[in-house]
Amino acid sequence: MIVVMKVGSPEVEIERLSSELKSWGLTPEKIVGKHKVVIGLVGDTASLDPLQMEDLSPWIEKVLRVEKPFKRVSLEYRHGDRSQVVVPTPNGDVVFGHNQPVVVIAGPCSVENEAMIVETAVKVKNAGAKFLRGGAYKPRTSPYSFQGHGESALDLLAAARSASGLGIITEVMDTADVDKISKVADIVQVGARNMQNFALLKKVGAQSKPVFLKRGMSATIDEWLMAAEYILAAGNPNVILCERGIRTFDRKYCRNVLDLSVIPVLRSLTHLPIAIDPSHGTGKVDYVPDMAKAAIACGTDSLMIEVHPNPAKALSDGAQSLTPERFNQLMTQELSVIGKAMGRWQDIQVAVANS
């Protein structure tokens, strides 16, 4: 349920009303929009009459029920006002959000050694990326595959940030590792295999770094949004939803099926920013550029693209990784054209790439 306040509602009245609603056993959350303040109510609201609640204050414009099973994540909960996730980085704040410039995240699947991760960081930054991705801990289908270097790789990511000025995004797999990862990462990633690891969702929701939540490989949109609800319910409002391909019946030609239809669907359901991962979404490097371009045309807020200096020798996911040279071409000659046509590209990205 949400209480929509009239334009110009005095802060003292908003606080009084919130206190009264709290005394009813509800959890009021003030949401400041561009023009109005909305008070979101979480708790047992089933027996409450919206029309009667409007009499609580002359400053209440209307009271509405949120019909979706996900509450805080719902676009209704913010009364149509879309949220932005602002992430401080060494090169300044980066904003993920609707109608903001597309934020590009790039880097290898896993951190292999210092020279490799630093080299990649510098090159993707020069091409216009804002964040470096790289796994310190890697969930793998086979127990015999490379699992990442673990905690030691976090120091290598920190070194790459110092060398490039990029923000860092890396995956957390275990609740025991959340604190150490959040000390290094600017964004904490929850991968597809952990989308419904509810203990982990609560833990990342209780820390302050933004969370990059990937869709499970067989998850419905409702399940994905309910996973995000766990994070917001634990206190962290800064969640970015990432589509990374879903598993269907035909895997002969693509590793997964990249569901670009989620972009307009999510726009109608949630206020959270949306990202697309065309690397995992296709699993084949030849298909990544086209799907990245399509994602911008569909309105994505962010792209995550795998880049490796020598994909043939990558310890994981080399088949879907672009070389730094191909990534630079994609950024400066292809994505920039579509991004500018959509009004979602910063000229500084191209200027840096050509410097």
N, C-alpha and C positions, 0 to 999 in steps of 0.2 A: 504494500500500500504506500502511496506517496501523497504528501500534502504540498500542494503548489501554492506558494505565497504570492501576493500581489507585488507588482513592481513598486520599489521604494519601501518595502516593509522594514520597520525599524529593527535593528539588531536585538534590542532589549525584548521586543515582542517575540522574536524567533527563539531567543533563549528561554523565555517564560513558557512558551508553548512546548519546547523540547523537554523542559523539566517536567511539565504536567504529563506528557506522553510517556516519559520514563517512569513516572510514578504508577502508570498503568501496567508496568511490566514489559513495555516495548523498548526496542533499541532505536532511538532516532538518530539519523545520520544526515547532517546538513550538506547539501550539494549546491555549490554556487555556480550557476550558469552564466551565460553572457548577459541575460536580461533579468532573470528571476532566480530566486532561491527556492529549492525544493527540499523538503524534509522526507527522507526515505524512512519507512518504518519496517523493522524486522521483528518478528515475533508472532504471537497468536492474534491475528487480525480478523479471523473468519467471522467472529460474532459482531464486529464493529460495523456500524451503519455510516457510510461515507457522507450522506446528507446531514446526519446529526452531528458528525464531527466538524462540518463546516461552520457550525455555530460556536465553536471553541474560541474563535477570534475573528474580528471584522477584517483582519488582514489576510485571511485564507481565501484564495480564489476558488479552489476546488480540491476535492479529495478523490483520488482514483485508486482502483485496485490494480495490482500487477498480476496478470493472469498466467504468466509463464512460470514453470517450475523453478527456473533460475531467476533470482530476484535482483541482487546487486549487479549482475552481469547484463541484465535486460536493458534495452534502449528505453523502455517505458519507465524504468526506475529513475533515470536521469531526465525524464520528460523530453526525450528527443535530443538532448545535448550530448554530443560525442566527447569522449575523454581523450586526453593526450598524455603520453608517457614521455616525460622529459628526463633525459639521462645525461648527467655531467660526465664529460670526458676530458682528457688533457688538452684537446683542441677546442673545447667549448661545449656548451649544451647541445644535445641532439634531440630533436622532437619527433616522436612517432605519433602519427595521427592523421585523420581524414583531412584532405586538402593541404597537408604539409608536403614538402619535398620527399620523394621516395628515399628511404634510408637503406643503403646497401651494406650488407654484412658479407664478408668474404674471408676465405682462408681454408686450410686443410681440414679433413675429417678429424685427424688426430695430430697432437704435438709429437714430433718424432725426435728432434734435437734442436739445440738453440740456433745454430746457423740457419737451418731450414725455416723455423718459425719466424725469425727476425727478418730474413730475406723476403719471405712471403708477405709479412706485415707491411714492410716498406713499399713493396711493389703494389699491393692492392690499395694502399693509402694514396699513392701517387696516381692511381687510376680513378680515385674518387670514392672509395669505400669509407665508411665512417666507423665500422666495427670490424674487429678480427675475430673470427670463429676458430676454435681449435679445441679438440677434446683431450682433457687430461685423463678422464675416466671414460672408457668406451664400453657400452653394452654390445655384445656380439652374439650372434646366433650360435656359433660354435665356441665351446670352452677353450679350444686350442688356438683360436684366432687372437691377434694382438689386442690386448685389453686396455692399452694406454699406459703411460708411465706413472699415472697416479699423482700423488702430492708433489713429486719433484717437477712435474710438468707445469704446475702452477707458477713456479719461479721463472720458468721459461716464458710463460705468457706475460708475466710482469716485465721481463726484459724486453719482449716484443713491444709492449705498450710504451716503455721508455724510449725505444728506438724510433717508433712511428707516431706516437701521439694518438693512436686509435683506442677506442673503447674495447673492452674484452667481453666476449660472451662464451661461456663454456658450460658443459652439462654437469648436473649433479644427479647421482644415481641412488645415493644412500642418505638417510637422515643424519647419519653420523658425520657426513662430509659437508653439510650445508654451511656451517659456520666458517670453515677454512676456505671454502670456495667463494663465499660471499665477500670475504676480505680481499680477494684478488679480482673477481669478476665485477664488471659494471652491470651486467645482466646475467641472471642465473637461468640456465635452460633446463626445462623438464622435457625429456625426450619422449618419443612416441610410445616406447615400451613402458614408460612410467606414468602415462597420462592418467591412469586410474590407480596409482599408488597413493592412496588417500593419506597415509601417514606422512609421505613426502610432500604432498600438496599442502597439508597443514603446516609443515615445518617451513617451507619456503614462503608461505603466507604470513608467517610470524616474523620474518626478517624483512629488512627495508629495501633491498635491491629489487629492481624490476624483474619480472619473471616472463620468460619466453616459453610459452606452452605449446608444444607440438601436438597435433592431432594423432591419436592412436591409429594404427594401420587398418583397423576394422571398426573404428568408432563412428557412431552416428554424430550428427551435429549437436543434438541435444545432450548426448553423453559428454561431448567435448566442452560444451558450455557449462554443464554441471561440474566438470572438473575445475574449470576456471572459477566457478562459484565457491568452491572449497578455499581457493587462495584468497579471494576477496573477503569471504566470511571470516578468515583468520586474521584479517586486518591489513592486507596488502592490496591496494587498489590498482597497482601498476602492472597490468598483465597485457602481453602482446600474444595474440593467437596466431599460430603458424600452421598452415596447411602444407604437408610434406608428402602427399600421395597416399592413396588408400589401396588396399589389396582387393582385387576383383578376380574374376574367372580367367582372364586372359593376361598372362605374364610372359608370353613368348617374346614380345618385342620391347616391352618396357618393364622396368623393375616394379613400378607401381603405376597407378592411374592418377595423374595430378588433377584434382577436382577444383578447377577454376570457378565453377558455379558457386562455390562457398563464398566468394567475395560479395556478390549482390545479396545472397541469402543472409550472410552475417550482418551486412549493412542494415538489413531490415529487422534484425533481432537484437543486436548488441551495440553498445557504445565503444567497445574495446577496439584498439588498432589491430590491423590484419597484416600478416606477412605470408609470403609464399616462398617455398623452398623447391625450385625446379630441379635441383641436383638429385635429391632423394626421390622427388616426384617422378622422375623418368629413369634414373639410374644409368643413363647413357649420355656421354658428353656431347654428342652430336645434336641431341634434342634440347639441351639446356638453354642455349641462346634464344631459340624460338619461343619456348615456354616462358622465359623471363620477359621477353617483349610482350607476349600475350598478357602476362600478369599485370604489367603496368597499364596496358590498354584497358584491362578489366577494372582497374582502380585499386590495386594493392598499395598498402602504405610502406611496405618494406620487402626486400628480397634477400634471401640467404643463398649464396652461391659458393660452391666448393672450388678452391683454387689450390694447386700444388705445383711447386717448381719442376717436379719430374713425376708426372702421374703414373708412368709405367713402373716406377719403383716405390709408389706409395704403399704404406703398410696397411691402409684401409681405404676403400672407396676410390681408388685411382681411376676406375672406369668412368666415373661421373665427374671428374675434376678437370677444370680448365687449366691451361698453363697461364702464368701471369701475362704473357703476351696476348693470348686470346681474350683474356679477361679485360685487358686494357682496350682492345679493339671493340669489344662488346660494349663497354661503358661509354667510350668517347665517340663511337661512330654509329651505334645502333640504339642502345637504351636511351641515350641523351636525346635523340630525335623524337622518340615516342614520348619520353618524359616531358619534354618541352611542349609538345603538342597537347599533352594532357594538363599542362600547367603544374607539373609535379617535379620539376628538375631545377637544381641550383647551378647557375653558370660557374660558380666557384669550383664545382667538381671537375668540369672540363678544363678550366683554367689551371688547376693543380696538375691535372693529368698531362697537360702540354708544357709544363714548366721544366 
